[in-house]
Amino acid sequence: MSYTILLHLSGEEAVLGEIEDVPGPQDTSITVNNPRRKDDKDLSFLHETVTSVVWPMHRVFFIEILPTKEDEDLIGFVRE
């Protein structure tokens, strides 16, 4: 299962992308597929043809796991 994440790197802008598995405490790096800015534009520090990037975990400040479309449909607010 693929997860859409917002990766916060120390000293850089946040990176939106997909990962195959959530990294565990023993992992030393994270591979992000389709890396892009939050507004879906290319990252200025990557070549435009890059499809995957491996970042060392010591550069990662924190990771946000974004809900999928199915999760948003399943969990919603009901107004009465």
C-alpha atoms as one frame of an Amber mdcrd trajectory, in Angstrom:
protein
   0.000   0.000   0.000   1.308   3.415  -0.947   1.150   6.377   1.435   1.106
  10.044   0.491   3.335  11.996   2.843   4.525  15.487   3.585   8.212  15.182
   4.451   9.681  18.005   6.523  13.430  18.277   6.041  15.646  20.328   8.328
  16.409  23.649   6.658  14.347  22.947   3.500  10.783  23.366   2.317   8.360
  20.468   2.847   8.298  17.743   0.189   5.099  16.027  -0.946   5.477  12.473
  -2.256   4.595   8.826  -1.961   6.275   6.030   0.002   5.667   2.282  -0.078
   6.071   1.637   3.663   6.147   3.827   6.754   9.745   3.929   8.031  10.470
   2.217  11.323  12.832   3.226  14.114  15.612   1.048  12.665  15.544   2.693
   9.197  18.420   4.983   8.247  16.903   6.399   5.041  13.555   7.055   3.364
  12.760   6.666  -0.349  10.205   9.145  -1.668   8.590   8.604  -5.080   7.322
  11.508  -7.189   8.819  14.242  -4.959   7.286  17.692  -5.436   6.358  20.859
  -3.578   3.060  21.122  -1.703   1.566  23.014  -4.676   2.564  20.120  -7.035
   5.378  22.108  -8.696   8.884  20.743  -9.220  11.448  21.087  -6.456  14.093
  23.622  -7.421  16.979  21.536  -6.059  16.086  18.394  -8.067  16.432  17.682
 -11.773  13.060  17.701 -13.540  13.308  14.019 -14.571  13.880  12.652 -11.037
  11.188  10.169  -9.973  12.588   8.911  -6.648  14.855  10.369  -3.971  16.521
   8.682  -0.993  16.999  10.981   2.011  18.949  10.011   5.140  16.738   9.990
   8.218  19.045  12.403  10.072  17.844  15.119   7.616  14.144  14.402   8.319
  12.528  16.618  10.949   9.150  14.847  10.865   6.750  13.071   8.470   3.034
  13.753   8.004   1.007  10.869   6.580  -1.850  12.361   4.589  -5.264  10.681
   4.383  -6.225   8.872   1.214  -9.378   9.695  -0.739 -11.051   6.591   0.754
 -10.185   7.748   4.288 -11.662  11.189   3.631 -14.892   9.630   2.333 -15.078
   7.208   5.257 -14.426   9.753   8.007 -16.427  12.921   7.619 -18.267  15.446
   9.660 -22.020  15.071  10.036 -23.993  18.208  10.616 -27.433  17.860  12.102
